[in-house]
């Protein structure tokens, strides 16, 4: 049985504590369709070899999943966010919903399923900083989107943000609905799987790292120059604009014939800040720079969602409050 979660399902004392926007900016409206995971983060000196047992330093349970992370990132940058996702009716699902509520995310379209567990990820972090991740999709693979509700939300949104931790049938449904509703799509096609050729022209902004850019462009991506070349190949497939993140080498943004390079920045915090900035009417290069500032504040922090900064922190890093150029 599928039951959409409404605000009435949460304790009344939490409703009174719903955070209010702490900025005077025009509000960007963003829909997010994606995964919700509970991350079990295990810190240990090294991972065990086959048949070996090792002692770990700590274990923490933290809210995660690309959909949840990116929704929280958008909300903390001041956007009005509606999330479509799916969890099980269990302790982890309840914890994830409370975390989203605290971030100010609209959860009316987060489904709660009986008889299936909430998605989870085991993250093994070694002493040298290397990590290994194993994901159990759980309820995420059972996400269903009512056509009417989806169209109503997209018709009012500036952008819809997508990843690939839900089924391809859901992604195709959202892409078609976005086209019908006139809603622009920001797509982070991770993890990498082959994309139907018909999807590319439906994407307004494609955001990929160097591994994803190489896979989707069928060429080596190891520098800003090769990233720009890969982005041009992706533009030729029908995408309007492309951002390629390169870790320590920065990020490359390509829109039409314009190419800009930027210092390092990546991850869900980067993406949430970027799409919020785009929804406020800023140019791609400015949005990328804003996302990089947000991502830099996450460095060295534990947990994807707990580390996402508030807009005011990014504004302080930028040297002052920046008013958006909202385009109607």
C-alpha positions in Angstrom: 0.0 0.0 0.0 1.3 3.4 -0.9 0.5 6.4 1.2 1.7 10.0 0.5 3.2 11.7 3.5 1.4 14.9 4.5 2.3 17.3 7.2 -0.4 15.9 9.4 1.7 12.7 9.7 4.3 14.6 11.7 4.1 15.6 15.4 2.4 19.0 16.0 5.4 20.3 17.9 7.5 19.8 14.9 5.1 21.7 12.6 5.4 24.8 14.8 9.1 24.6 14.5 9.1 24.7 10.7 12.0 26.9 9.7 11.1 30.3 8.1 13.2 31.7 5.2 16.0 33.8 6.6 16.6 35.9 3.5 14.7 38.6 1.5 15.3 37.0 -1.9 12.7 36.1 -4.6 12.0 32.5 -4.0 13.2 29.9 -6.5 10.8 27.0 -7.0 12.5 23.6 -7.5 11.1 20.1 -7.8 13.4 17.2 -7.0 12.8 13.6 -8.0 15.2 11.1 -6.5 16.5 8.7 -3.9 16.3 8.7 -0.1 18.9 6.6 1.8 20.0 6.2 5.4 23.8 6.3 5.3 25.6 4.1 7.8 29.1 5.7 7.9 31.7 3.4 9.4 35.2 4.8 10.1 38.0 2.3 10.3 41.8 2.3 9.8 41.5 -0.1 6.8 38.9 -2.3 5.2 39.2 -6.1 6.1 40.6 -8.6 3.7 38.6 -11.6 2.8 37.9 -13.7 5.9 39.4 -11.0 8.2 37.7 -9.1 11.0 38.9 -5.6 12.0 37.8 -3.2 14.7 36.2 0.1 13.6 36.5 3.5 15.3 32.9 4.7 15.0 29.5 4.2 13.3 27.1 7.0 12.5 23.7 7.0 10.9 23.2 10.1 8.7 20.4 11.0 6.2 21.4 10.7 2.6 20.5 9.7 -0.9 21.1 12.0 -3.9 17.5 13.1 -4.0 17.3 14.0 -0.4 20.8 15.6 -0.4 20.0 17.8 -3.3 16.6 18.8 -2.0 18.1 19.8 1.3 20.9 21.8 -0.5 18.3 23.7 -2.6 16.2 24.4 0.5 19.2 25.7 2.5 19.9 28.1 -0.3 16.5 29.5 0.0 14.5 27.6 -2.6 11.0 26.4 -2.2 11.5 22.7 -2.7 9.0 19.9 -3.5 10.5 16.4 -3.3 9.2 13.2 -4.9 10.6 10.2 -3.2 9.9 6.9 -1.5 10.7 5.3 1.9 9.6 2.3 3.9 7.4 2.6 7.0 10.3 2.0 9.4 12.6 3.8 11.7 15.1 4.9 9.0 12.2 6.2 6.8 10.8 8.3 9.7 14.3 9.7 10.5 14.8 10.7 6.9 11.4 12.5 6.8 12.1 14.4 10.0 15.5 15.5 8.6 13.8 16.8 5.4 11.0 18.5 7.4 13.7 20.3 9.5 15.3 21.5 6.3 12.0 23.0 5.0 11.4 20.5 2.2 7.8 19.9 1.1 7.2 16.2 1.6 3.6 15.9 0.4 4.8 13.7 -2.4 7.2 11.5 -0.4 5.5 8.1 -0.5 5.6 5.7 2.5 5.5 1.9 1.7 4.5 -1.0 3.9 6.4 -4.2 3.7 9.7 -2.8 2.2 12.7 -1.3 3.9 13.9 2.3 3.4 17.0 2.6 1.1 20.3 2.4 2.8 24.0 2.9 2.0 27.0 1.4 3.9 29.9 3.9 3.7 33.3 2.5 4.7 35.8 5.3 5.4 39.5 4.3 5.8 42.1 6.2 7.7 43.7 7.5 4.5 40.4 9.1 3.4 39.5 6.4 0.8 35.9 5.3 1.0 33.8 2.4 -0.3 30.1 2.5 -0.7 27.5 -0.2 -1.0 23.9 0.8 -1.7 20.6 -1.1 -1.0 17.9 0.7 -3.0 15.0 -0.6 -1.0 11.9 1.5 -1.4 13.5 3.8 -4.0 13.0 1.3 -6.8 9.2 1.3 -6.1 8.7 5.0 -6.5 5.5 5.8 -8.4 4.5 9.3 -9.6 0.8 10.2 -10.0 0.6 12.0 -13.4 -1.7 14.8 -12.3 0.3 15.6 -9.1 3.6 15.6 -11.0 2.3 17.9 -13.8 0.8 20.3 -11.2 4.1 20.6 -9.4 6.2 21.0 -12.5 3.9 23.6 -13.9 4.8 25.8 -11.0 8.5 25.0 -10.8 11.4 26.8 -12.3 13.5 23.6 -12.6 13.2 19.9 -11.8 16.3 18.2 -10.6 17.0 14.5 -11.5 19.6 11.8 -10.8 19.8 8.1 -11.7 19.1 6.4 -8.3 15.5 5.8 -9.3 14.1 3.7 -12.1 14.5 4.7 -15.8 10.7 4.5 -16.2 10.3 7.2 -13.5 13.0 9.4 -15.2 11.3 9.1 -18.6 7.9 10.0 -17.0 9.4 13.1 -15.4 11.2 14.2 -18.6 8.0 14.0 -20.6 6.0 15.7 -17.9 8.6 18.5 -17.7 8.4 19.1 -21.5 4.6 19.2 -21.2 4.7 21.6 -18.3 7.4 23.8 -19.7 9.7 23.1 -16.7 13.5 23.1 -17.3 15.4 19.9 -16.3 18.8 19.8 -14.5 20.1 16.2 -14.8 22.9 14.6 -12.9 23.1 11.2 -14.6 24.8 9.3 -11.8 25.4 6.4 -11.5 26.4 5.9 -15.1 24.1 3.9 -17.3 23.4 4.2 -21.0 20.9 7.0 -21.8 18.2 6.8 -24.4 19.1 9.1 -27.2 15.6 10.8 -27.0 16.4 12.0 -23.5 19.2 14.4 -24.3 17.2 17.1 -26.0 14.9 17.2 -23.0 17.7 18.3 -20.6 18.4 21.9 -20.1 21.5 21.7 -17.8 23.6 18.5 -17.6 26.0 18.3 -14.6 28.6 15.5 -14.7 31.9 14.7 -13.1 34.9 13.6 -15.1 34.1 9.9 -15.0 30.5 10.5 -16.1 31.6 13.0 -18.8 34.0 10.5 -20.2 31.4 7.7 -20.3 28.7 9.8 -22.0 31.0 11.5 -24.5 33.1 8.5 -25.2 36.4 10.3 -24.8 39.1 10.8 -22.1 38.4 13.6 -19.7 41.4 14.5 -17.5 41.8 18.3 -17.8 39.7 21.4 -18.3 40.5 21.3 -22.0 39.3 17.7 -22.5 36.3 18.5 -20.3 35.4 21.3 -22.6 35.7 19.0 -25.6 33.5 16.4 -23.9 30.9 19.1 -23.1 30.7 20.1 -26.7 30.0 16.5 -27.7 27.2 16.4 -25.1 25.8 19.7 -26.4 25.7 18.2 -29.9 23.4 15.5 -28.5 20.8 18.2 -27.7 21.6 19.4 -24.2 21.3 23.2 -23.7 24.3 23.7 -21.3 26.8 21.4 -19.6 28.9 21.6 -16.4 31.8 19.1 -15.9 33.3 19.0 -12.4 36.9 17.8 -12.2 37.6 17.6 -8.5 40.8 19.5 -7.6 41.1 20.7 -11.2 37.9 22.7 -10.9 34.8 22.8 -13.1 34.1 23.7 -16.7 30.8 25.3 -17.8 29.8 25.3 -21.5 26.8 27.2 -22.9 26.6 27.7 -26.6 30.0 29.0 -27.7 30.9 30.2 -24.2 33.4 28.2 -22.1 34.3 29.2 -18.5 36.6 27.4 -16.0 36.3 27.6 -12.2 38.2 26.4 -9.1 37.3 23.1 -7.5 33.8 22.1 -6.6 31.5 19.1 -6.8 28.9 17.0 -5.0 25.2 17.4 -4.0 25.8 20.7 -2.2 27.4 22.1 -5.3 24.4 20.9 -7.4 21.8 22.2 -5.1 23.4 25.7 -4.9 23.9 25.7 -8.7 20.3 24.9 -9.6 18.9 27.4 -7.0 21.1 30.1 -8.5 19.9 29.2 -12.0 16.3 29.4 -10.9 16.9 32.9 -9.6 17.9 33.9 -13.1 21.7 34.0 -12.9 24.0 33.0 -15.8 25.5 29.5 -15.8 29.0 30.7 -14.9 27.8 32.6 -11.9 25.7 29.6 -10.8 28.8 27.4 -11.0 30.9 29.8 -8.9 28.1 29.9 -6.3 28.0 26.1 -6.2 31.7 26.0 -5.7 31.5 28.3 -2.7 28.9 26.1 -1.2 30.9 22.9 -1.8 34.0 24.4 -0.3 32.1 24.8 3.0 31.5 21.0 3.1 35.2 20.1 3.0 36.2 17.9 6.0 32.6 17.6 7.3 31.0 14.3 8.1 27.7 13.4 6.4 26.2 14.6 3.2 23.2 16.4 4.6 24.6 17.7 7.9 27.5 19.3 6.0 25.4 21.3 3.5 25.7 25.0 4.3 23.0 27.6 4.7 22.7 30.4 2.1 23.9 33.0 4.6 27.2 31.1 5.0 27.8 31.1 1.3 27.0 34.8 1.1 29.5 35.5 3.9 32.1 33.5 2.0 31.3 35.6 -1.1 32.0 38.8 0.8 28.5 40.1 1.2 24.8 39.5 0.4 24.2 39.0 -3.3 20.7 39.8 -4.6 19.5 37.4 -7.3 18.6 38.5 -10.8 15.3 36.8 -11.0 14.1 36.4 -14.6 10.4 36.1 -15.1 
